[in-house]
């Protein structure tokens, strides 16, 4: 798949570029001055076995929460664990950088800081990563959204990324990677992610929630989105869970088409346009477009690559890796954060957003499709 091809290209380039071995990656600062905190949750769904390892009789998930806080002091959160960093790098054939390199990525959120907000005042945004990618690869987007007054939940889909570290020291591998060639795999993955996200929503909005500060979340203002497989599973999740008021798909093919009855809630497609390819060419999006019967936008970024929308693209630029993009990933990230934030502000907070109505001279890379 595309995400695997990107990692392979990254591996080959880094293997030939030992001079970058001492570079420590970093994420761009959030666009708001509001400080951000983060914490991790270990959740266990005992109502179902794991879909990828049926001998495991409960689905275990790691979730990272980002949220507004009032303090900038305190230790910064860790991007990934050393074990997760090593697994991702070594599985990609990257051996010329320290195996813990990604665990030392400089980010901005303060670990376990006290959340700021009023009871039932903050929207909740759930983010789902691409296949084989850890949830952390959407951290730059998550920190930015949290700095603007959202609670953001990055969901790790166990056995679908290269490694997931649990608090007791276990590190689970990518069991799903062993069967991704089988018929029906992507449909199974989309439905499994829908179940994961609904369970996370249950845990964050229950009368006795898994997060002590969950009373800050407004259960009437929930959105979901993601990148690649995470974005592609968003419509499936919205159809299964009416609590999700709005959704967005960042460069992710949809493997389960919308039904003829359609989806009437707001939806945003945001993807790449490479070279001379048509701006609005994704066949799965073209299939779903007429079945989105509510507010909708399809935005295409000229010169971006698949990884440009995530932290992976940022790391590639910082380490001198050429992924074939004509626009630097930091610019693509800025566009992504701006338009996703505008979409959420409009549909969760009711704020008028002229940016979503017509092309902007400040973002000439962006095409409004359809």
C-alpha positions, 0 to 999 in steps of 0.5 A, spaced: 500 500 500 501 507 499 504 508 506 508 502 506 511 504 499 513 511 503 516 507 509 520 503 504 523 510 500 524 513 507 528 507 509 532 506 503 534 514 503 536 514 510 540 508 509 544 511 504 545 518 508 548 516 515 550 524 516 543 525 519 544 520 524 544 525 530 539 529 527 533 530 533 526 530 529 521 536 532 514 538 531 512 545 529 509 549 534 501 549 535 498 556 532 495 558 538 499 560 545 494 556 549 499 551 552 497 543 551 497 537 556 497 530 554 496 523 558 495 516 555 490 511 557 490 504 557 483 501 555 480 494 555 474 492 551 472 485 554 466 485 550 469 482 544 476 478 542 481 482 538 480 481 531 487 480 529 489 475 534 482 471 536 486 468 542 486 474 546 479 475 549 479 482 550 481 488 545 486 492 548 487 499 546 492 505 548 489 512 547 493 519 547 489 525 549 491 532 548 487 538 551 488 545 553 492 546 560 494 553 563 501 551 564 507 550 560 512 548 566 513 540 567 516 535 563 514 534 555 510 528 553 514 522 550 513 522 542 513 514 542 517 509 546 524 507 545 521 500 543 516 503 538 521 507 535 526 501 534 520 497 531 518 502 526 525 504 524 528 497 524 522 494 520 523 499 515 530 497 514 533 504 517 539 502 521 544 508 520 540 512 525 539 511 533 534 506 534 531 510 539 531 517 535 523 518 534 522 517 542 527 523 542 522 527 538 521 534 541 514 536 542 510 541 545 505 538 550 506 537 557 505 530 560 500 529 565 498 537 566 492 539 569 486 540 564 483 547 563 476 548 561 469 548 564 464 542 565 462 540 558 465 545 555 470 542 550 469 539 543 472 532 542 476 530 536 478 523 535 484 521 530 485 515 527 492 514 524 494 510 517 495 502 517 502 500 520 503 507 523 503 509 530 498 514 533 503 519 534 504 520 527 498 525 528 501 529 534 502 535 530 495 536 528 493 533 535 497 539 539 494 544 534 487 542 535 488 542 543 491 549 543 485 551 540 480 549 545 479 541 543 480 535 547 483 530 542 484 523 542 489 519 538 487 512 538 492 506 537 489 500 533 493 495 536 496 489 532 495 494 526 501 498 527 509 496 527 509 496 535 504 498 541 507 499 548 503 498 554 504 500 561 506 493 563 512 493 558 508 488 553 510 491 546 505 488 541 507 487 533 503 488 527 499 482 526 495 485 521 501 486 517 501 478 516 494 478 512 493 485 509 493 481 502 487 477 503 480 479 500 476 483 505 482 485 509 481 493 508 473 492 509 475 488 516 480 493 518 475 499 517 469 496 521 474 494 526 476 501 527 469 503 527 468 499 533 475 501 536 472 508 536 465 507 539 468 504 545 473 510 546 467 514 546 463 510 551 469 510 555 470 518 555 463 519 555 460 514 560 458 516 567 464 514 570 469 515 565 476 512 564 479 519 564 478 523 570 477 530 567 472 527 562 467 531 564 470 537 560 468 534 554 461 536 551 458 529 548 454 533 543 460 536 540 464 530 537 468 529 531 472 524 528 478 524 522 484 521 520 489 519 515 490 514 510 486 508 513 484 512 519 481 517 514 478 512 510 474 508 516 471 515 518 465 514 514 464 507 516 465 509 523 460 515 522 454 510 520 455 506 526 455 511 531 451 517 531 454 521 536 459 523 531 457 530 528 462 531 523 468 527 519 474 528 515 478 524 511 485 526 510 488 522 503 485 516 505 481 511 500 474 509 503 474 501 502 467 501 504 462 505 500 457 509 503 450 506 502 445 509 497 441 512 503 447 516 504 450 520 510 447 527 512 452 529 517 458 534 515 464 531 511 471 534 509 475 530 504 483 533 504 488 530 499 494 530 495 494 532 488 501 530 484 504 533 478 499 533 472 494 528 475 487 531 476 486 534 482 479 530 484 481 524 481 480 519 487 475 514 485 473 512 492 472 519 493 468 520 487 464 514 488 462 517 495 461 524 493 454 524 491 452 520 497 454 525 502 448 529 502 450 534 508 455 540 508 461 537 504 468 540 501 473 536 497 480 540 497 486 538 494 493 540 495 497 540 489 505 538 490 503 534 496 505 526 497 501 521 502 506 522 508 506 530 507 500 530 511 503 527 517 509 527 522 512 522 517 513 527 512 516 532 517 521 527 519 523 526 512 524 533 510 528 534 517 532 528 515 534 530 508 529 525 505 526 526 498 519 523 498 518 526 491 513 532 494 513 539 491 511 542 497 515 542 504 511 538 509 511 543 514 507 547 509 502 542 507 501 541 515 500 548 516 494 548 510 492 541 514 491 544 520 488 551 518 482 547 514 481 542 519 480 547 524 476 551 520 471 545 519 471 543 526 470 550 528 464 551 523 461 544 525 462 543 532 462 551 534 457 554 529 463 559 527 462 562 520 468 560 516 469 564 510 475 560 508 471 554 507 467 557 502 472 559 496 479 559 494 484 563 498 490 567 495 493 565 502 493 558 500 494 557 492 496 550 493 489 548 494 483 546 489 476 546 491 473 540 488 466 539 485 
